[in-house]
Amino acid sequence: MTSPYQHKAHDGINQDVVWHTGSITHQERAALKRQVPVVLWFTGLSGSGKSTIANAVEQKLLALGKHSYLLDGDNIRHGLNKDLGFTQADRIENIRRIGEVASLFVDAGSIVLTAFISPFISDREQVRQRLEPHQFIEVFVDTPLAVCESRDPKGLYKKARAGEIKHFTGIDSDYESPTQPEIHLKTDIDSIEACAEKVVNYLAARGYLGL
């Protein structure tokens, strides 16, 4: 069967570049792991709790014996995307690359957690379209700007307000909230533990964990 990574892989690709299909399918890899591979796409403002919740979810998945990998926004910019800045064009390319990497992890049979602001609806939808319908779960970490700014764990809001950081989401760059996320979390109301439990329960109820 077609690999999820191969899905739409030839769009804009030189015709001399040929896709080579391996003998092992992503279904066989998933069966070996006894789970359904999927991308959990955490989106929200800086300081909303994306990475913290994603980490908590991954800990719960590990306890259940599930194979997962967390792609964190800051970590990716240390390597794969270290050549990108924070202009709109660079943000779009940042998410495009992450979508490609996430597709590879899904093809490997893993549960992928991504923690990126990913402020634009069109970019998140592009990643969704890159995968099969059941392979993308949008997790909206819906935390008010005032709460995120009061936390300001990295001091970024303070720098943005002082004009030291340009194109900062929520200050001088827009954030487009999801309109119909599969999972809607509110960290100003619920604890990190409660939010993580909600995500794992969603996966379990829909058969992703093979429980």
Backbone torsions as a table, in degrees:
resi	resn	phi	psi	omega
1	MET	NA	159.0	-177.2
2	THR	-65.6	134.8	176.2
3	SER	-70.5	143.7	176.8
4	PRO	-63.7	-26.4	177.8
5	TYR	-72.4	-32.3	179.6
6	GLN	-71.9	-21.3	-178.6
7	HIS	-52.6	115.9	-179.9
8	LYS	62.3	22.1	-174.6
9	ALA	-69.9	-20.4	-175.8
10	HIS	-90.6	0.5	178.7
11	ASP	-63.0	116.7	176.8
12	GLY	74.0	11.5	-178.2
13	ILE	-96.7	139.3	176.4
14	ASN	-54.3	133.2	-176.0
15	GLN	-64.7	-15.9	177.4
16	ASP	-78.9	-11.2	178.1
17	VAL	-91.6	112.0	-172.8
18	VAL	-104.9	135.4	177.9
19	TRP	-76.1	129.0	178.6
20	HIS	-105.3	118.0	-178.4
21	THR	-89.1	126.3	179.4
22	GLY	-76.9	169.6	-177.1
23	SER	-84.7	-14.2	179.2
24	ILE	-103.8	128.1	-178.0
25	THR	-87.5	162.3	177.5
26	HIS	-69.0	-25.1	175.3
27	GLN	-66.0	-38.1	179.0
28	GLU	-68.4	-38.5	177.4
29	ARG	-65.4	-41.1	179.7
30	ALA	-65.9	-39.6	179.8
31	ALA	-63.3	-37.5	178.8
32	LEU	-63.0	-34.2	-179.9
33	LYS	-89.1	-7.5	-179.7
34	ARG	55.7	51.4	178.1
35	GLN	-158.3	167.3	176.5
36	VAL	-105.1	117.0	-177.6
37	PRO	-65.1	143.0	-175.6
38	VAL	-161.5	156.8	173.8
39	VAL	-105.3	121.9	171.9
40	LEU	-96.3	105.8	-173.5
41	TRP	-98.5	97.8	178.9
42	PHE	-81.1	124.5	179.0
43	THR	-132.0	145.4	-179.7
44	GLY	166.4	172.3	-179.2
45	LEU	-64.5	160.9	172.7
46	SER	-60.5	131.6	-178.5
47	GLY	85.6	3.8	-178.6
48	SER	-73.9	-25.6	-179.0
49	GLY	114.7	12.1	-177.0
50	LYS	-55.5	-56.8	-176.5
51	SER	-64.6	-39.8	-178.8
52	THR	-63.4	-44.9	179.6
53	ILE	-68.1	-43.8	180.0
54	ALA	-59.2	-41.2	176.5
55	ASN	-62.0	-42.4	179.9
56	ALA	-65.3	-38.8	177.8
57	VAL	-64.9	-43.7	-178.5
58	GLU	-63.9	-35.9	177.0
59	GLN	-62.6	-40.6	179.1
60	LYS	-67.8	-37.8	178.4
61	LEU	-65.6	-40.3	177.3
62	LEU	-61.5	-42.3	179.3
63	ALA	-62.5	-27.0	178.5
64	LEU	-88.6	-0.1	179.2
65	GLY	80.2	23.5	-177.4
66	LYS	-97.4	150.4	-178.4
67	HIS	-94.7	120.2	-177.7
68	SER	-142.4	167.9	173.6
69	TYR	-150.3	135.2	-178.4
70	LEU	-102.3	123.4	173.6
71	LEU	-102.3	111.8	-176.8
72	ASP	-103.4	140.9	-175.2
73	GLY	-55.6	-49.3	-179.5
74	ASP	-65.1	-42.5	-178.7
75	ASN	-62.3	-41.7	-179.4
76	ILE	-63.1	-34.7	-179.5
77	ARG	-74.9	-7.6	173.6
78	HIS	-82.0	-18.3	-175.9
79	GLY	-135.0	-87.6	-175.1
80	LEU	-50.7	-43.4	-175.5
81	ASN	-113.3	29.3	-177.5
82	LYS	-69.3	-14.3	179.4
83	ASP	-86.5	-2.2	-176.0
84	LEU	-100.9	144.9	175.3
85	GLY	-100.2	-145.3	-176.0
86	PHE	-126.5	21.7	171.7
87	THR	-69.9	167.0	-179.8
88	GLN	-60.4	-41.3	-179.6
89	ALA	-63.4	-41.7	179.6
90	ASP	-68.9	-35.8	177.4
91	ARG	-64.5	-39.9	178.6
92	ILE	-63.7	-44.4	179.4
93	GLU	-66.9	-36.6	177.1
94	ASN	-56.1	-48.8	-179.1
95	ILE	-70.7	-36.2	178.3
96	ARG	-60.0	-45.1	-179.9
97	ARG	-64.2	-42.0	179.3
98	ILE	-62.9	-38.8	177.1
99	GLY	-59.7	-39.5	179.2
100	GLU	-67.2	-43.2	178.9
101	VAL	-64.7	-42.9	178.3
102	ALA	-59.5	-38.6	178.7
103	SER	-62.2	-38.5	178.4
104	LEU	-64.4	-41.4	179.3
105	PHE	-65.6	-38.1	176.8
106	VAL	-64.0	-41.6	177.8
107	ASP	-61.3	-30.2	179.0
108	ALA	-80.1	-4.5	176.9
109	GLY	91.9	13.0	-175.3
110	SER	-96.4	161.3	169.9
111	ILE	-93.1	119.6	-175.2
112	VAL	-105.0	132.4	174.3
113	LEU	-113.9	125.9	178.6
114	THR	-119.8	132.1	-179.5
115	ALA	-119.7	91.3	-178.4
116	PHE	-134.8	144.7	175.8
117	ILE	-56.5	-45.0	-179.3
118	SER	37.2	70.1	-168.6
119	PRO	-72.2	-16.5	-172.9
120	PHE	-104.6	130.2	-179.8
121	ILE	-56.7	-44.2	-175.7
122	SER	-60.5	-37.0	179.7
123	ASP	-69.4	-41.3	178.8
124	ARG	-66.1	-37.9	178.9
125	GLU	-68.5	-32.6	177.0
126	GLN	-62.0	-41.1	177.2
127	VAL	-66.4	-42.4	178.6
128	ARG	-57.3	-44.1	-178.6
129	GLN	-69.4	-20.9	179.2
130	ARG	-71.0	-19.8	-176.0
131	LEU	-114.6	172.2	172.7
132	GLU	-72.3	154.7	-175.1
133	PRO	-51.4	-39.2	-176.8
134	HIS	-84.0	-1.8	-173.7
135	GLN	-97.9	4.1	-179.0
136	PHE	-132.0	120.4	178.2
137	ILE	-121.8	114.4	179.5
138	GLU	-84.7	125.1	-179.5
139	VAL	-114.3	107.4	-178.0
140	PHE	-89.6	110.8	176.6
141	VAL	-89.4	91.0	-169.5
142	ASP	-89.4	92.1	-179.4
143	THR	-121.2	126.2	-178.5
144	PRO	-55.5	146.4	179.7
145	LEU	-53.8	-42.5	-178.1
146	ALA	-60.9	-37.6	179.1
147	VAL	-70.1	-44.6	178.4
148	CYS	-60.1	-42.0	-178.0
149	GLU	-69.5	-33.0	178.2
150	SER	-69.8	-30.1	177.1
151	ARG	-75.1	-55.4	177.6
152	ASP	36.1	58.2	-173.7
153	PRO	-59.9	-26.9	-178.1
154	LYS	-106.8	1.3	-178.8
155	GLY	72.2	17.2	-175.6
156	LEU	-74.1	-38.1	179.0
157	TYR	-63.5	-40.4	179.2
158	LYS	-60.5	-43.4	178.7
159	LYS	-67.0	-38.9	179.8
160	ALA	-65.4	-41.9	178.5
161	ARG	-64.2	-30.3	-179.3
162	ALA	-85.8	-1.0	179.4
163	GLY	81.2	10.8	-178.7
164	GLU	-82.3	-21.4	176.8
165	ILE	-122.7	127.5	178.7
166	LYS	-101.3	157.2	178.0
167	HIS	59.7	40.7	-179.0
168	PHE	-90.9	125.0	-175.7
169	THR	-60.3	129.4	179.2
170	GLY	96.5	-19.4	180.0
171	ILE	-109.1	-67.4	177.4
172	ASP	-122.8	17.1	173.8
173	SER	-141.5	136.5	-172.7
174	ASP	-72.8	151.5	167.8
175	TYR	-118.3	123.5	-179.5
176	GLU	-97.8	106.4	-176.5
177	SER	-66.6	144.8	174.3
178	PRO	-59.6	142.6	179.1
179	THR	-93.2	-31.5	180.0
180	GLN	-141.7	63.9	179.5
181	PRO	-68.3	148.1	176.7
182	GLU	-65.9	-36.1	180.0
183	ILE	-130.3	130.5	-177.4
184	HIS	-119.7	114.6	-178.1
185	LEU	-113.4	144.4	178.6
186	LYS	-129.0	100.6	-174.4
187	THR	-77.8	-9.9	174.6
188	ASP	-82.2	-7.4	-180.0
189	ILE	-116.2	-47.3	-176.3
190	ASP	-103.1	153.7	178.4
191	SER	-75.1	165.2	176.1
192	ILE	-59.0	-42.1	179.5
193	GLU	-60.4	-45.1	-179.3
194	ALA	-64.9	-39.9	179.5
195	CYS	-65.8	-44.4	179.7
196	ALA	-63.8	-40.1	178.6
197	GLU	-63.2	-37.7	179.5
198	LYS	-63.1	-40.7	179.4
199	VAL	-66.1	-46.9	-179.1
200	VAL	-64.7	-39.9	177.9
201	ASN	-62.8	-37.5	177.5
202	TYR	-61.1	-46.4	-179.6
203	LEU	-63.9	-45.0	-178.0
204	ALA	-64.0	-42.6	-177.1
205	ALA	-65.0	-25.7	-176.6
206	ARG	-104.8	11.5	171.8
207	GLY	83.0	7.3	-178.7
208	TYR	-68.1	-27.7	-174.7
209	LEU	-95.5	-2.5	178.3
210	GLY	63.4	27.4	-177.8
211	LEU	-89.0	NA	NA
